[in-house]
Amino acid sequence: MTKMIRLTEKLRQLARSDEQRVARNRLLSLMQSVVGIGTYFLVMRYVLAVAGLGGVGLWSLTMGFVAFIRVMDLTGAGGLARMVALNPDNERLRSEYVDTVTAFIVALYAVLSMIAYLPLRYAMAGSVAPGTEIIAHALLVWAMISLPLNVAGMAQLSAIDGLGRADIRSMLNIAGFVLYGLLAAILVSSQGILGLAYAQIAQYALLLVASRVVLTRRLPSLRLVPSRFSRKAAGQALHYGFRLQASSIPMSLFDPLTRVVLGRWIGLEALGIYDLSYKLAGNVRTLLQAGMNPFLPEFARLWSTDKAAARAHHAMVSARAIRTVAIAYTVLILATPAFSLFFLSQVSAEFFFSVAVLSLGWGVASVGLATQLFARAAGALRWSIAGQWLLLMLGAALVYLATRSYEFIYVAIAVAIAIATGHMVAFAGETRMLTLTPFGTGKQAITSLAALAGFVAIAALAAGAVVMMGNW
């Protein structure tokens, strides 16, 4: 009897320890996103003061072109967290995964960059105004140099997540954001928009080196420079990476395509406004997801041992997440005039409308955040892939039609419809396939649905009010 009591007490202590660890990881992940988003918008406000909306648009256009290279990324870098988490007792296999994926990233991006350079340079030259080709070309070169540093660093950070140390990953990212903000403040004033590229390279280099040092401490068989390559690990990484990329390719194409057509057919200033409003709405989702990412290893471990417990845990997490999504996007819409004054020194009708519509799209899409994480943990990516491809096909058609009007507000509507539709199809499919209850049960479900309905009503009223005013 005494032994049973001791065992029970030990299990309770372990449970409390796990809860504390997850809470710490979530808190620091949230802080990471707050610092990252805050740094981005402070830097963009400074760029607006130095280079205007055209400078913001040119930076957005460059990032859009470089994003095309990532379409062919089959390294499985983003899936390292899952691969590492599923092998908690095999330090050698964990190290092989990390080294194999890292080496693959370096080789793949060296080849992709050489292939893509000339086509991207030609396409970008035709998308900017005469006289800006030289600066656009320089931005493209530096952005392409920063790309492999970024992806390799993301792989190391993902591996740290898989070790259950999202807190360390968050602290490293916070340090990177602080460095980026400080260097941008120094370099943009003297180098113009190129200063952003230099600051970004420094940020990515810091994250790659620092995260690799952390991994060598946690996985003693690792070295600072990757020293092993496993065919088995490569095959598993490719298999999961292919499925992961199949679900992310559509967004990897859709977002840069939207930026390219906006910049080419409507103008860099309109692209600047769109980019700011898109980042505002999209970064709220990023903020929410950052607070939930630490649940992915938990979902993966529970799913592999007790599926009923995993589903119950998902229901609790998802219901809370949906209420948080509704509140967060409602606050964003109500605060949009303040953001407009901060960025543009005036309350812009175009900016307000764009933020409201994109918030509606991203808010509806974020209803399935917890379910998407759960499906990834379970290795069930089929509906995520289907939803993302629907997003691309529907979005491409709608954005093409919207650009014919030469009004970027119609592009914002097209993007919002595509994002909401694609993610809701994935959410519905994953819910049915994994037999989940994402809204919770009883009163929990009622409050979740009521909060969601209230947010949708506020977003629709805000967008409708701007249209009724007719102040364009």
C-alpha positions in Angstrom: 0.0 0.0 0.0 2.8 2.4 0.9 4.6 1.6 -2.4 1.4 2.4 -4.3 1.0 5.7 -2.5 4.6 6.6 -3.3 4.1 5.6 -7.0 0.9 7.7 -7.2 2.7 10.7 -5.7 5.6 10.3 -8.1 3.2 10.2 -11.1 1.5 13.4 -9.8 4.9 15.1 -9.6 5.7 14.1 -13.1 2.4 15.3 -14.4 2.9 18.7 -12.6 6.4 18.8 -14.1 5.0 18.2 -17.6 2.3 20.9 -17.1 4.9 23.4 -15.9 7.2 22.6 -18.9 4.4 23.0 -21.4 3.2 26.2 -19.8 6.8 27.6 -19.9 7.2 26.6 -23.5 3.9 28.2 -24.4 4.7 31.4 -22.6 8.1 31.8 -24.2 6.7 30.9 -27.6 4.1 33.6 -27.2 6.8 36.1 -26.1 8.9 35.1 -29.2 6.0 35.9 -31.5 5.2 39.2 -29.7 8.9 40.3 -30.0 9.1 39.1 -33.6 5.9 40.8 -34.7 6.7 44.0 -32.8 10.2 44.1 -34.3 8.8 43.6 -37.8 6.3 46.4 -37.6 8.7 48.8 -35.9 11.3 48.2 -38.7 8.6 48.6 -41.4 7.5 51.9 -39.8 11.1 53.0 -40.0 11.4 51.9 -43.6 8.2 53.8 -44.4 9.8 56.9 -43.0 13.0 56.4 -45.0 11.8 54.8 -48.3 8.0 55.2 -48.3 5.3 52.7 -49.3 7.3 52.0 -52.5 10.2 50.7 -50.4 8.0 48.5 -48.4 6.4 47.2 -51.6 9.8 46.5 -53.2 10.9 44.5 -50.1 7.7 42.6 -50.2 8.1 41.9 -53.9 11.6 40.6 -53.4 10.6 38.3 -50.6 7.8 37.1 -52.9 10.1 36.2 -55.7 12.6 34.4 -53.4 9.8 32.4 -51.9 9.4 30.6 -55.2 12.6 28.7 -54.5 11.1 27.1 -51.4 8.5 25.4 -53.5 11.0 22.7 -54.3 12.1 22.2 -50.7 11.7 18.5 -49.9 14.1 18.4 -47.0 11.5 17.9 -44.3 13.1 20.7 -42.2 9.8 21.7 -40.6 9.1 18.1 -39.7 12.3 17.6 -37.6 10.3 18.4 -34.4 8.1 15.4 -35.0 10.9 13.1 -36.1 13.0 13.9 -33.0 10.0 13.7 -30.6 9.0 10.2 -31.8 12.5 8.8 -30.9 13.0 10.0 -27.3 15.3 7.1 -26.3 17.5 6.9 -29.4 20.0 9.7 -29.3 22.0 8.4 -32.2 18.9 8.3 -34.5 18.0 11.8 -33.5 21.5 13.1 -34.3 21.3 11.3 -37.7 18.0 13.0 -38.5 19.4 16.5 -37.7 22.7 16.0 -39.6 21.0 14.4 -42.6 18.4 17.1 -43.0 21.0 19.9 -42.5 23.3 18.5 -45.1 20.4 18.0 -47.5 19.3 21.6 -47.1 22.8 23.0 -47.9 23.1 20.9 -51.1 19.5 21.4 -52.3 19.5 25.2 -51.9 22.9 25.6 -53.6 21.5 23.8 -56.6 18.1 25.6 -56.5 19.7 29.1 -56.2 21.9 28.5 -59.2 19.0 27.3 -61.3 16.6 30.0 -60.2 18.8 33.1 -60.3 18.6 34.2 -63.9 14.8 33.5 -64.3 14.0 35.4 -61.1 16.3 38.3 -62.0 14.6 38.6 -65.4 11.1 38.4 -63.9 11.9 41.0 -61.2 13.4 43.4 -63.7 10.0 43.4 -65.5 8.1 44.0 -62.3 9.7 47.2 -61.0 9.7 50.8 -62.3 12.6 52.0 -64.5 15.5 53.2 -62.4 15.0 50.7 -59.6 16.4 47.6 -61.4 19.8 47.9 -59.8 18.5 48.1 -56.2 16.0 45.3 -57.0 18.8 43.1 -58.3 20.9 43.7 -55.3 18.0 42.9 -53.0 17.4 39.7 -54.9 21.0 38.5 -54.6 21.2 39.1 -50.8 17.8 37.6 -50.2 18.9 34.4 -52.0 22.1 34.3 -50.0 20.0 34.5 -46.8 17.6 31.7 -47.8 19.8 28.6 -47.0 20.9 30.2 -43.7 17.2 30.7 -42.8 16.1 27.2 -43.7 19.1 25.4 -42.1 18.5 27.5 -38.9 14.8 26.6 -38.9 15.8 22.9 -39.1 18.0 23.2 -36.0 15.3 25.2 -34.2 12.7 22.6 -35.1 14.9 19.8 -33.7 15.1 21.8 -30.4 11.3 21.8 -30.4 11.4 18.1 -30.8 13.5 17.8 -27.7 10.7 19.5 -25.8 12.7 22.7 -25.3 10.5 25.2 -27.1 11.6 27.6 -24.4 15.2 27.5 -25.6 14.0 27.9 -29.3 12.0 30.9 -28.3 14.8 32.6 -26.5 17.1 32.1 -29.5 14.5 33.6 -31.8 14.0 36.6 -29.5 17.8 37.2 -29.6 17.6 37.0 -33.4 14.8 39.5 -33.6 16.5 42.0 -31.3 19.7 41.8 -33.4 17.6 42.2 -36.6 15.9 45.3 -35.2 19.0 46.9 -34.0 21.0 46.4 -37.2 18.0 47.5 -39.4 17.8 50.7 -37.4 21.5 51.3 -38.0 21.8 50.2 -41.6 18.6 51.4 -43.2 19.5 55.0 -42.5 22.8 54.6 -44.4 22.1 51.8 -46.9 18.5 52.3 -47.5 16.3 49.2 -48.2 19.5 47.1 -48.7 20.1 47.6 -44.9 17.2 45.2 -44.3 18.8 42.5 -46.3 22.1 42.8 -44.4 20.3 42.8 -41.0 18.3 39.7 -42.1 21.5 37.8 -43.1 23.0 38.6 -39.7 19.9 37.4 -37.9 19.7 34.1 -39.8 23.5 33.4 -39.3 23.1 34.0 -35.5 20.2 31.6 -35.3 21.9 28.9 -37.3 25.1 29.0 -35.2 23.4 29.4 -31.8 20.8 26.7 -32.3 23.5 24.3 -33.6 25.6 24.9 -30.4 22.5 24.2 -28.3 21.9 20.9 -30.1 25.5 19.8 -29.6 25.0 20.2 -25.9 21.7 18.3 -25.9 22.8 15.6 -28.4 26.5 14.9 -27.6 27.1 12.9 -30.8 26.5 16.0 -32.9 29.3 18.3 -34.0 29.1 21.9 -35.0 29.6 20.9 -38.6 27.3 18.0 -39.8 29.4 14.9 -40.0 27.0 12.0 -40.7 24.5 11.1 -43.4 22.0 8.3 -43.0 20.2 6.9 -46.0 17.4 5.6 -43.8 17.1 8.9 -42.1 17.2 10.7 -45.5 14.4 8.4 -46.8 12.2 9.0 -43.8 12.9 12.8 -44.0 12.1 12.8 -47.7 8.9 10.8 -47.2 7.5 13.1 -44.5 9.0 16.2 -46.2 7.2 15.4 -49.4 3.9 15.1 -47.7 4.6 18.3 -45.6 5.7 20.2 -48.7 2.6 19.0 -50.7 0.5 20.8 -48.1 2.6 23.9 -48.1 3.4 24.3 -51.8 0.1 26.0 -52.6 0.6 28.8 -50.0 4.3 29.0 -51.1 3.0 29.8 -54.6 -0.2 31.7 -53.8 1.3 34.4 -51.5 4.3 35.4 -53.7 2.1 35.2 -56.8 -0.4 37.6 -55.2 2.5 40.0 -54.4 3.9 39.8 -57.9 0.6 40.5 -59.7 -0.2 43.3 -57.2 3.2 45.0 -57.7 3.2 44.5 -61.5 -0.4 45.5 -62.3 -1.5 47.8 -59.5 1.8 49.3 -58.2 4.3 49.0 -55.4 2.5 51.5 -53.1 -0.7 49.4 -53.2 1.5 46.4 -52.6 2.9 48.2 -49.5 -0.5 48.8 -48.0 -1.6 45.2 -48.8 1.6 43.8 -47.3 1.1 45.8 -44.0 -2.5 44.7 -43.7 -1.8 41.1 -44.7 1.0 40.9 -42.1 -1.2 42.4 -39.4 -3.9 39.8 -40.0 -1.5 36.9 -40.7 0.7 37.7 -37.7 -2.2 37.4 -35.3 -2.5 33.8 -36.5 1.3 33.4 -36.1 1.0 34.7 -32.6 -1.8 32.2 -31.8 0.0 29.3 -33.4 3.2 30.1 -31.5 1.4 29.7 -28.2 0.0 26.3 -29.4 3.1 24.8 -31.2 4.4 23.3 -27.9 1.3 21.0 -28.0 2.5 19.3 -31.2 5.0 17.0 -29.4 2.4 16.4 -26.7 -0.2 15.4 -29.3 2.4 13.1 -31.0 3.3 11.3 -27.8 -0.3 10.9 -26.7 -1.5 9.7 -30.1 1.2 7.0 -30.1 0.2 5.6 -26.7 -3.5 6.5 -26.0 -5.7 7.8 -28.8 -8.7 8.4 -26.6 -6.7 10.6 -24.3 -5.2 12.4 -27.2 -8.7 13.2 -28.6 -9.9 14.4 -25.2 -6.8 16.6 -24.9 -7.4 18.0 -28.4 -11.0 18.9 -27.6 -10.0 20.9 -24.6 -7.1 22.7 -26.4 -9.2 23.4 -29.5 -12.2 24.8 -27.7 -10.0 27.3 -25.8 -8.1 28.1 -29.0 -11.3 29.0 -31.0 -12.4 31.4 -28.3 -9.0 33.0 -28.2 -9.0 33.3 -32.0 -12.3 35.1 -32.0 -11.2 37.6 -29.2 -7.8 38.2 -30.8 -9.2 39.1 -34.3 -12.0 41.2 -32.8 -9.4 43.3 -30.9 -7.3 43.6 -34.1 -10.2 45.0 -36.1 -11.2 47.5 -33.4 -7.5 48.6 -33.1 -7.0 49.0 -36.9 -7.5 52.9 -36.9 -4.6 53.1 -34.4 -2.4 50.9 -36.6 -3.3 53.0 -39.6 -2.3 56.2 -37.7 1.0 54.5 -36.6 2.0 53.3 -40.1 0.4 55.9 -42.5 -0.1 58.9 -40.2 -3.8 58.9 -41.2 -6.8 56.7 -41.0 -6.8 55.1 -44.4 -10.1 53.6 -45.7 -8.2 51.2 -47.9 -6.0 50.0 -45.1 -9.0 49.6 -42.7 -11.0 47.7 -45.2 -8.1 45.4 -46.1 -7.4 44.6 -42.5 -11.0 43.8 -41.7 -11.4 41.5 -44.7 -8.1 39.7 -44.2 -8.8 39.3 -40.5 -12.1 37.7 -41.4 -10.3 35.3 -43.8 -7.4 34.5 -41.4 -9.8 34.3 -38.4 -12.0 31.7 -40.0 -8.9 29.8 -41.2 -7.5 29.8 -37.6 -10.5 28.0 -36.2 -8.7 24.8 -37.2 -5.3 25.6 -35.7 -5.4 23.0 -33.0 -6.9 20.4 -35.3 -4.1 21.1 -37.9 -1.5 20.6 -35.2 -3.2 17.4 -34.1 -3.3 16.0 -37.7 0.4 16.8 -38.2 1.2 15.0 -34.9 -0.8 12.0 -36.1 0.9 12.1 -39.5 -2.5 12.6 -41.2 -1.8 15.3 -43.8 -4.3 14.3 -46.5 -6.9 16.9 -45.8 -4.4 19.6 -45.2 -2.9 19.0 -48.6 -6.4 19.0 -50.2 -7.3 22.3 -48.5 -4.1 24.0 -49.5 -4.4 23.0 -53.2 -8.0 24.2 -53.2 -6.7 27.5 -51.7 -4.2 27.9 -54.5 -6.6 27.1 -57.4 -9.5 29.1 -56.1 -7.2 32.0 -55.0 -5.3 32.2 -58.2 -8.6 32.5 -60.2 -10.0 35.1 -57.8 -6.9 37.2 -57.6 -6.5 37.2 -61.4 -10.1 38.5 -61.8 -9.5 41.0 -59.0 -6.4 42.5 -60.6 -8.4 43.3 -63.7 -10.2 46.0 -61.7 -6.9 47.7 -60.8 -8.1 48.0 -57.2 -6.2 46.2 -54.6 -9.2 46.0 -52.2 -10.7 43.4 -54.5 -7.4 41.5 -54.3 -7.8 41.5 -50.5 -11.3 40.1 -50.8 -10.1 37.4 -53.1 -7.2 36.4 -50.8 -9.6 36.3 -47.8 -12.1 34.0 -49.5 -9.4 31.6 -50.7 -7.7 31.4 -47.3 -10.9 30.8 -45.4 -12.2 28.2 -47.9 -9.1 26.2 -48.1 -8.5 26.0 -44.4 -12.1 25.2 -43.6 -12.2 22.3 -46.0 -9.0 20.9 -44.3 -10.5 21.5 -40.9 -13.8 19.7 -41.8 -11.9 16.8 -43.3 -9.4 16.3 -40.5 -12.2 16.5 -37.9 -14.2 13.8 -39.6 -11.2 11.6 -40.4 -9.7 11.6 -36.9 -13.2 11.7 -35.2 -12.5 14.9 -33.2 -14.7 17.4 -31.3 -12.9 20.7 -31.9 -15.6 22.9 -30.4 -15.8 20.9 -27.2 -19.0 19.7 -25.7 -22.0 21.2 -23.9 -21.5 24.7 -22.6 -18.0 24.7 -24.0 -19.2 24.2 -27.5 -21.9 26.9 -27.1 -19.4 29.5 -25.9 -16.9 28.6 -28.7 -19.5 29.0 -31.4 -20.9 32.2 -29.9 -17.5 33.8 -29.8 -16.8 32.8 -33.4 -20.2 34.2 -34.5 -19.6 37.5 -32.7 -16.2 37.9 -34.4 -17.5 37.2 -37.9 -20.3 39.8 -37.3 -17.9 42.5 -36.2 -15.6 41.9 -39.1 -18.4 42.0 -41.6 -19.8 45.2 -40.0 -16.4 46.9 -40.1 -15.8 46.1 -43.7 -19.4 47.0 -44.6 -19.1 50.4 -42.8 -16.1 51.4 -44.9 -17.9 50.5 -48.1 -21.0 52.5 -47.0 -18.8 55.5 -46.3 -17.4 55.3 -49.8 -14.3 57.1 -48.7 -11.7 55.7 -51.1 
